[in-house]
Amino acid sequence: MRLLPDQDERDLAALCRSLLAAQSLDGTHVPPTLFKALADSGLLGLAIGEEFGGAGGTLSDLGIFCLETGRALCPNAVHSTLHASLAIDWLGGPAARATWLPQLTSGTSRAATALWSPRDASVPDSGVRGFAAADGRWRLSGVADFVADADLADLIVVAAQTDSATGVFVIDMSAGGIIVEPLPMMGGHRVCTVTFDDVLVEDDERVLSADVCRSTLRRVANAAVALLCLDLVGVGEAVLQRTVDHTTMREQFGRPIASFQAAQHLVANMRIALSAARLAAQSAVFWIGRGRTATRETAIARMHAATVKQITLDGHQLHGGMGYVVDTDLHLFSERARVLATWGGGADEAAKWLEEEMNWEGRDGQPD
């Protein structure tokens, strides 16, 4: 893994930054032109093969985009669609990939996911069960909680516990038997409870896997977590830049507050924590993109990314009273960091992943 970006990666970051900056984003609302702009530039299919409408890039390329989404406060609905695309690409067969991926990479459809339990990402959330019908088709029943952006999605990729295995299915949100109920969340973050009431899986293309491998499901989950860690890094980088600009401009006692040692120490600590979070997240994305499950790397990335919440609070402190009014946009970044730093259990749950992974490696002597 390279520690410094090459010219192609810098060009990609610049493209993502300029495109997102043109959308006037605030972290919650989805401009009507956003998905089309991302699709036209190839960013929605960045890590998807060209035969399915993607750009044929790597997961690390997608990580560059995700870092810029945090910096620009891109709404999480984009992440939800990207995660669904990865799940379909990694878990589905050729027919399913050919059916669904072009819709997602072209921006004509949006998607949500309800795939894993935060406590053990190698198994589905136990709230949804799948039942094999007499005609060979499947029916789903149960409840999936805290599904991000389900109220904006056209499709949902859901994992369901069957009698003896785990199945993964693609379901139209307009299908009969699906009920979506929004849940109130801080910062305008969109999550929902999705109820499946005897929902029929109509054809084979909607069955990504009737018996998904636990390590494969875990890899999809780890990829989603690692990419969101990079989004958090982007949030932190935006806050750090705003803080440096403010402390350089703002004067007290006849000189910029950036000249005071206390402010310098706080900014230095912000930079150190942010650099660690960025390198840890990039490492996780790098190894996942090369076929590893990388649970250890993902857990470390998740724990470091949680420090971005404190970075945003330090930014508020250095902005003084100005940081706590809505006339600036600093509160939008701190709200996003507060949500994403605790989403799915946050650093505490990641620490349990790391402990379990180290115990497992101690038994067999092999990394995941």
Secondary structure, 3 states (H helix, E strand, C coil): CCCCCCHHHHHHHHHHHHHHHCCCCCCCCCCCCHHHHHHHCCCCCCCCCHHHCCCCCCHHHHHHHHHHHHHHCCCHHHHHHHHHHHHHHHHCCHHHHHHHHHHHHCCCCCEEEECCCCCCCCCCCCCEEEEECCCCCEEEEEEEEEEECHHHCCEEEEEEECCCCEEEEEEECCCCCEEEEEECCHHHCCEEEEEEEEEEECCHHHEEECCCCHHHHHHHHHHHHHHHHHHHHHHHHHHHHHHHHHHHHCEECCEEHHHCHHHHHHHHHHHHHHHHHHHHHHHHHHHHHCCCCCHHHHHHHHHHHCCHHHHHHHHHHHHHHHHHCCCCCHHHHHHHHHHHHHHHHHHHHHHHHHHHHHHHHHHHCCCC
